[in-house]
Amino acid sequence: MSTLNLDRAWDLHPQVSVRPEPFGALLYHFGTRKLSFLKDRRLLAVVQALATAPTAREACSASGVRHGDLPRYGQALAVLAQSSMVIERSPSS
């Protein structure tokens, strides 16, 4: 399984809405009409931190992800990127 490049800047797609839930969150993409479930509250924290963090790695760190867990979170973010829930932020953003 592929992993996301954690040393790049990422963000939620502008057409994605996040609804926190007791189990994690629901992400809905209004453009593709896809729904994703985040079953990990820490992953939700990472996704929310992407907007202000200079890299995905720093978003993970700010959300309390341990170094040994980075590959798992990189894979989860890669799945979200493949479904266009998160997109790479351009350097000028």
TAHU-V947966 format. One record per residue. RES is the residue in one letter. PHI is phi in radians with two decimals (999 if undefined). Layout:
BEGIN
res phi
RES PHI
RES PHI
END
This chain:
BEGIN
res phi
M 999
S -1.39
T -2.10
L -1.36
N -1.26
L -1.25
D -1.66
R -2.01
A -1.52
W -2.27
D -2.71
L -1.11
H -1.08
P -1.04
Q -1.67
V -1.78
S -1.90
V -1.96
R -2.11
P -1.07
E -2.35
P -0.99
F -1.51
G 2.67
A -2.94
L -1.93
L -2.00
Y -2.14
H -1.72
F -1.22
G -1.35
T -1.69
R 1.13
K -1.59
L -2.10
S -2.17
F -1.86
L -1.79
K -1.72
D -2.41
R -1.12
R -1.21
L -1.09
L -1.04
A -1.07
V -1.10
V -1.03
Q -1.21
A -1.32
L -0.99
A -1.08
T -1.93
A -1.46
P -1.22
T -2.51
A -1.13
R -1.05
E -1.23
A -1.12
C -1.11
S -1.06
A -1.13
S -1.66
G 1.51
V -1.31
R -1.31
H -0.93
G -1.17
D -1.63
L -0.99
P -1.04
R -1.14
Y -1.26
G -1.09
Q -1.17
A -1.10
L -1.18
A -1.11
V -1.10
L -1.15
A -1.21
Q -1.11
S -1.68
S 1.10
M -1.32
V -2.09
I -2.31
E -1.23
R -1.46
S -1.26
P -1.01
S -1.44
S -1.37
END
